[in-house]
Amino acid sequence: MVDEAASDSKDASPEQGWRARTAILTLGAFAVGTDGYVIVGLLPQIDRTLHVSSAASGQLVSVFALVVAFLAPVLATVTSKWPRQRVLVTALLLLGVGNAVTALSGDYGLVLASRILAGAGAALFTANAVATAAFLAPGERRGSAIAMVTAGSTLSLILGAPLGTVIGNNLGWQAAIWFIAGIAVVVAVAVAALLPAIRIDQVITLRQRLSPLADRRVLKILAVTLLAFIGIFLPFTYMSAVFAPATGGSQPRLALLLMAFGVAATVGNLAAGRLADRYNARLVVIIATLCIGSVFLIMLAVRGTFVLAVVMEALAGLVCFSVIGPQQQRIIAHAPEGGAPLVTSLNLSTAYLGNFVSSVIGAVILSTASSAAFVLPVAAGFALAASLIAWWTARPVGAGGEDPAEGTTRVAAATK
């Protein structure tokens, strides 16, 4: 396997077009992100079609997130001997089939089961796509490569989620789900045709795969990811309720809020990748989470005015998606040699666990509080707690105050 990996490494050298190959992975992340985000704008229609409550339809979001959280490390272990090309194609096909079943079914139980299948595809794809991008890029560009892949998720906010909402509003929510299934199949074909069959993972057991959890440095990074994404997804998942005074229940206005968030999120994500290449990734995370908490608190005062709501959603997107890329870069630095998919799958699981927890907390707030506005200070509290933990671990142990464990040398070892 070592010889094969070495041979594949030559084929996938940065000199042979890492940007173009990473762009393919970005398209896959776009499909995965659209699948996760578009449901938010379709929940009212799903309520009516399946004859379920808002809480029940909201579980379609929660179950998807929970499946990704728990299956990412398991599926990464099962597929550890596979070339990354086969892993990524399988993931996209699972995503496509899951969405096809969702669109064809009129039964809530079957729709829920299909979200589990789609979540398995998302779990398998995202962590491997990030690790593959980090492998393909030269050492000084790995932060940018990771940011390119995660930009697929933000593009899904700009294009996928709003377009899916418009399609669902005009043709029915099933049409929007077919749209996602079609994208997944197209990208699967592109990955199969254009991505080299590289191998970057070690053959290890699930117990070994979870062994980084014994590393306190890894646990601290995961704690930041968990708290940050609880805070990020609380206002996002319940955007329609939080900004109801500004949108008046208008679907086009909600789609515009999603688009404002997504456009700014793309800018923030790519900028964070470059900053993480140039500065300590942990510093980027600290500043981003501080800004997230501040933006959510300001939203309290402006959520009743649509123009100001659009501005604040744009600011939220800018800072919220400045977290995931640098966090992935930080955690890859603590992976064993060749074990980047191992730690990125754990970080992905933690982010989706934060998504799930946020949906539960949000449901409790909406059912017990007098106003959906209470979501905002709670979300700000989680974001500020994430910043505090990231700051607490920011001890200057290397030259210039940077942790050498988060430098490009360690990241290179983990991805090779």
C-alpha positions in Angstrom: 0.0 0.0 0.0 2.9 2.3 0.7 4.2 1.9 -2.9 0.8 2.5 -4.3 0.3 5.5 -2.1 3.6 6.9 -3.2 2.7 6.4 -6.9 -0.7 8.0 -6.4 1.0 10.9 -4.6 3.0 11.6 -7.7 -0.1 11.5 -9.9 -1.9 13.9 -7.5 1.0 16.4 -7.1 0.2 20.0 -6.6 2.0 20.8 -9.9 -0.7 18.9 -11.8 -3.7 21.1 -11.1 -4.7 21.0 -7.4 -7.1 23.9 -7.9 -9.1 22.3 -10.6 -9.4 19.0 -8.6 -10.3 20.9 -5.5 -13.0 22.7 -7.4 -14.6 19.3 -8.2 -14.7 18.6 -4.4 -16.2 22.1 -3.9 -19.1 21.1 -6.2 -19.6 18.0 -4.1 -19.7 20.1 -1.0 -22.2 22.3 -2.7 -24.6 19.3 -3.2 -24.1 18.2 0.4 -24.6 21.7 1.8 -27.7 22.3 -0.3 -29.2 19.1 1.0 -28.7 20.2 4.6 -29.8 23.8 4.2 -32.7 23.7 1.7 -34.9 21.9 4.1 -35.0 25.0 6.3 -36.9 26.9 3.6 -39.2 24.0 2.8 -40.4 23.1 6.3 -43.8 24.9 6.0 -44.6 23.0 2.8 -43.5 19.7 4.2 -45.8 20.3 7.2 -48.8 20.6 4.9 -47.9 17.8 2.5 -47.0 15.2 5.1 -49.7 16.4 7.6 -47.2 16.7 10.5 -46.4 19.5 13.0 -43.6 21.9 12.7 -41.7 20.1 15.4 -42.0 16.8 13.5 -40.9 18.3 10.2 -38.0 20.0 12.0 -36.8 16.5 12.9 -35.9 16.0 9.3 -33.1 18.6 9.9 -32.2 17.1 13.2 -32.0 13.5 12.1 -29.8 14.4 9.1 -27.4 16.3 11.4 -27.3 13.5 14.0 -26.6 10.9 11.4 -23.7 12.9 10.0 -22.4 13.4 13.6 -22.3 9.8 14.5 -21.6 8.0 11.2 -18.7 10.2 10.0 -16.0 8.3 12.0 -17.7 4.9 11.5 -17.9 5.2 7.7 -14.4 6.7 7.5 -13.2 3.5 9.2 -15.2 1.1 7.0 -13.9 2.8 3.8 -10.3 3.4 5.1 -8.8 0.9 2.5 -10.6 2.5 -0.4 -9.1 5.1 -2.8 -10.6 8.5 -2.1 -12.2 8.6 -5.5 -14.3 5.5 -4.7 -15.2 6.9 -1.3 -16.4 10.3 -2.7 -18.4 8.7 -5.5 -20.1 6.3 -3.1 -20.9 9.2 -0.8 -22.5 11.3 -3.5 -24.6 8.3 -4.8 -25.9 7.7 -1.3 -26.8 11.3 -1.1 -28.6 11.1 -4.5 -30.5 7.9 -3.7 -31.5 9.2 -0.3 -33.0 12.4 -1.8 -34.7 10.4 -4.6 -36.5 8.4 -1.9 -37.4 11.6 0.0 -39.0 13.1 -3.2 -40.9 9.9 -4.1 -42.3 9.2 -0.6 -45.5 10.7 0.8 -45.1 8.9 4.1 -43.4 10.8 7.0 -41.7 7.6 8.3 -40.1 6.8 5.0 -39.1 10.4 4.4 -37.4 10.3 7.8 -35.6 7.1 6.9 -34.4 8.6 3.6 -32.9 11.5 5.5 -30.8 9.0 7.3 -29.5 7.6 4.0 -28.7 11.0 2.7 -27.0 11.9 6.0 -24.8 8.8 5.6 -23.7 10.1 2.2 -23.0 13.6 3.7 -21.0 12.0 6.5 -18.9 10.0 4.1 -18.2 12.9 1.7 -17.4 16.0 3.7 -14.5 14.9 5.9 -12.9 13.0 3.1 -13.3 15.9 0.7 -11.5 18.2 3.1 -8.7 15.7 3.7 -8.3 15.1 0.0 -8.1 18.8 -0.8 -5.4 19.2 2.0 -3.5 16.3 0.4 -3.7 17.7 -3.2 -2.5 21.3 -2.3 1.1 22.3 -1.6 1.9 23.0 2.1 1.6 26.7 2.0 -1.8 26.5 0.3 -3.5 23.9 2.4 -5.6 26.5 4.3 -6.8 27.9 1.0 -7.6 24.4 -0.3 -9.7 23.5 2.8 -11.5 26.9 2.4 -12.3 26.1 -1.2 -14.1 22.9 -0.2 -15.9 24.5 2.6 -16.8 27.3 0.2 -19.1 24.7 -1.4 -21.3 24.8 1.7 -21.5 28.6 1.5 -22.3 28.5 -2.2 -25.1 26.2 -1.3 -26.4 29.0 0.9 -26.1 31.6 -1.9 -27.5 29.5 -4.7 -28.7 26.1 -3.5 -30.9 27.0 -0.5 -32.5 30.1 -2.1 -33.0 28.4 -5.5 -34.4 25.3 -3.8 -36.8 27.5 -1.8 -37.9 29.2 -5.0 -38.3 25.8 -6.8 -40.2 24.4 -3.9 -42.5 27.4 -3.7 -43.4 27.2 -7.4 -43.2 23.4 -8.2 -43.5 21.8 -4.8 -40.9 20.8 -2.2 -40.3 17.4 -3.9 -39.0 19.3 -7.0 -36.4 21.0 -4.9 -35.3 17.6 -3.5 -35.0 16.2 -7.0 -32.8 19.2 -7.8 -30.4 18.1 -5.1 -30.4 14.5 -6.2 -29.6 15.5 -9.8 -26.6 17.7 -8.6 -25.2 14.8 -6.6 -25.3 12.4 -9.5 -23.6 14.9 -11.9 -20.8 15.6 -9.4 -20.4 11.9 -8.8 -19.7 11.4 -12.5 -17.2 14.3 -12.5 -15.4 12.9 -9.5 -15.2 9.4 -11.1 -13.8 10.9 -14.3 -11.4 13.6 -13.1 -10.2 12.8 -9.6 -7.1 10.5 -9.3 -7.6 7.3 -7.1 -5.3 8.6 -4.3 -5.0 6.8 -1.0 -4.3 9.0 2.0 -5.7 7.1 5.0 -4.2 4.5 7.2 -6.0 1.1 7.7 -7.0 1.5 11.4 -9.8 0.3 13.6 -12.7 2.4 14.9 -11.1 2.4 18.3 -7.8 3.7 16.9 -9.8 6.2 14.9 -11.4 7.6 18.0 -8.0 7.6 19.8 -7.4 11.4 19.2 -10.2 12.0 21.7 -7.6 11.1 24.3 -5.5 14.1 23.3 -6.6 17.1 25.3 -5.5 19.4 22.5 -7.9 17.7 20.1 -10.7 17.8 22.7 -10.3 21.5 23.2 -10.5 22.1 19.5 -13.6 19.9 19.3 -15.2 21.8 22.2 -14.7 25.1 20.3 -16.3 23.5 17.2 -19.3 22.2 19.2 -20.0 25.5 21.0 -19.5 27.6 17.9 -21.8 25.6 15.8 -24.5 25.4 18.4 -24.4 29.2 18.4 -24.2 29.4 14.6 -27.1 27.1 13.8 -29.5 28.3 16.4 -30.5 31.5 14.5 -30.0 29.9 11.1 -32.3 26.9 11.6 -35.0 29.1 13.1 -34.4 32.1 10.8 -38.0 32.2 9.7 -39.2 32.6 13.3 -36.4 34.9 14.5 -37.0 37.3 11.6 -40.8 36.9 11.2 -41.4 40.5 12.2 -39.2 41.6 9.2 -40.3 39.0 6.6 -44.0 38.9 7.5 -43.9 35.2 6.5 -42.9 36.0 2.9 -40.9 33.2 1.3 -39.1 35.5 -1.2 -38.0 37.6 1.7 -36.7 34.5 3.6 -34.9 33.4 0.5 -33.2 36.8 0.2 -32.1 36.6 3.9 -30.6 33.1 3.1 -28.8 34.6 0.0 -27.4 37.5 1.9 -26.1 35.1 4.6 -24.6 32.8 1.9 -22.9 35.5 -0.2 -21.2 37.0 2.8 -20.4 33.5 4.1 -18.4 32.7 0.9 -16.3 35.8 1.3 -15.7 35.1 5.0 -14.8 31.5 4.4 -12.2 32.2 1.7 -10.8 35.2 3.6 -10.4 33.0 6.7 -8.6 30.4 4.7 -6.0 32.9 3.5 -5.7 34.4 7.0 -5.2 30.9 8.4 -2.3 30.4 5.9 -0.7 33.7 6.9 -1.4 33.8 10.6 -2.2 31.4 13.4 -5.5 29.6 12.6 -6.5 29.8 16.3 -6.3 33.5 16.2 -8.7 33.6 13.3 -11.1 31.4 15.3 -11.0 33.6 18.4 -11.7 36.7 16.4 -14.5 35.1 14.3 -16.4 33.7 17.4 -16.2 37.0 19.2 -17.7 38.7 16.1 -20.4 36.0 15.9 -21.6 36.7 19.4 -21.5 40.4 18.9 -23.6 40.2 15.6 -26.2 38.1 17.2 -26.7 40.5 20.1 -27.0 43.4 17.6 -29.7 41.4 15.8 -32.0 41.8 18.8 -32.4 45.5 18.1 -32.9 45.3 14.3 -34.8 42.0 13.6 -38.1 43.9 13.0 -36.7 45.9 10.0 -36.2 43.9 6.8 -33.4 46.1 5.3 -31.4 45.9 8.6 -32.1 42.2 8.9 -30.5 41.7 5.5 -27.5 43.6 6.6 -27.1 41.7 9.8 -27.6 38.3 8.1 -24.8 39.3 5.7 -22.5 40.2 8.7 -23.5 36.9 10.3 -22.6 34.9 7.2 -19.2 36.7 7.0 -18.1 35.7 10.5 -20.0 32.4 11.0 -18.2 30.7 8.1 -14.8 32.0 9.1 -14.7 29.3 11.7 -14.9 25.9 10.0 -11.8 26.1 7.7 -9.4 27.3 10.4 -10.8 24.7 12.8 -10.2 21.9 10.2 -6.7 23.2 9.7 -6.1 23.3 13.5 -7.3 19.7 14.0 -5.4 18.3 11.0 -2.2 19.5 12.7 -2.8 17.0 15.5 -3.5 14.0 13.3 -1.1 11.1 13.1 0.8 10.7 9.9 -1.7 9.9 7.1 -4.6 10.3 9.5 -6.1 13.6 8.3 -9.5 11.9 7.4 -9.6 10.6 10.9 -9.5 13.9 12.7 -11.5 15.8 10.1 -14.3 13.3 10.4 -14.3 13.9 14.2 -14.5 17.6 13.7 -17.2 17.2 11.1 -19.2 15.0 13.5 -18.8 17.6 16.2 -20.0 20.4 13.9 -23.1 18.4 13.0 -23.7 17.5 16.6 -23.7 21.2 17.3 -26.3 21.5 14.5 -28.5 18.8 16.2 -28.1 20.3 19.7 -29.0 23.7 18.4 -32.3 22.4 16.8 -33.2 20.8 20.2 -32.4 24.0 22.1 -34.2 26.1 19.6 -37.3 23.9 19.8 -37.3 24.3 23.6 -36.9 28.1 23.3 -39.7 28.4 20.8 -42.1 26.3 22.8 -41.4 27.9 26.2 -40.3 31.5 25.6 -42.7 34.4 24.8 -40.6 35.4 21.7 -38.3 33.8 19.2 -35.9 36.6 19.9 -34.6 34.7 22.9 -32.8 32.5 20.4 -30.3 35.3 19.7 -28.8 35.9 23.2 -28.6 32.2 23.8 -26.7 31.7 20.4 -24.4 34.6 21.3 -23.6 33.0 24.6 -22.5 29.8 22.9 -20.3 31.7 20.4 -18.7 33.8 23.1 -18.0 30.6 25.1 -16.3 29.1 22.1 -14.1 32.2 21.8 -13.2 32.0 25.5 -12.1 28.4 25.2 -10.1 29.1 22.0 -8.4 32.0 23.8 -7.7 30.0 26.9 -5.8 27.4 24.9 -3.9 30.1 22.9 -0.6 29.9 24.8 2.5 31.2 23.0 4.7 28.1 22.9 6.6 28.8 19.7 8.3 31.5 17.8 6.1 34.5 17.3 3.5 33.2 19.7 2.4 30.4 17.3 1.8 26.9 18.3 4.2 24.8 16.1 1.7 22.0 16.2 -0.6 24.1 14.0 2.0 24.9 11.4 2.2 23.6 7.8 4.8 21.0 8.7 2.5 19.1 10.9 -0.4 19.6 8.5 1.7 18.2 5.7 2.6 15.1 7.7 -1.0 14.4 8.6 -2.2 14.6 5.0 0.6 12.7 3.3 
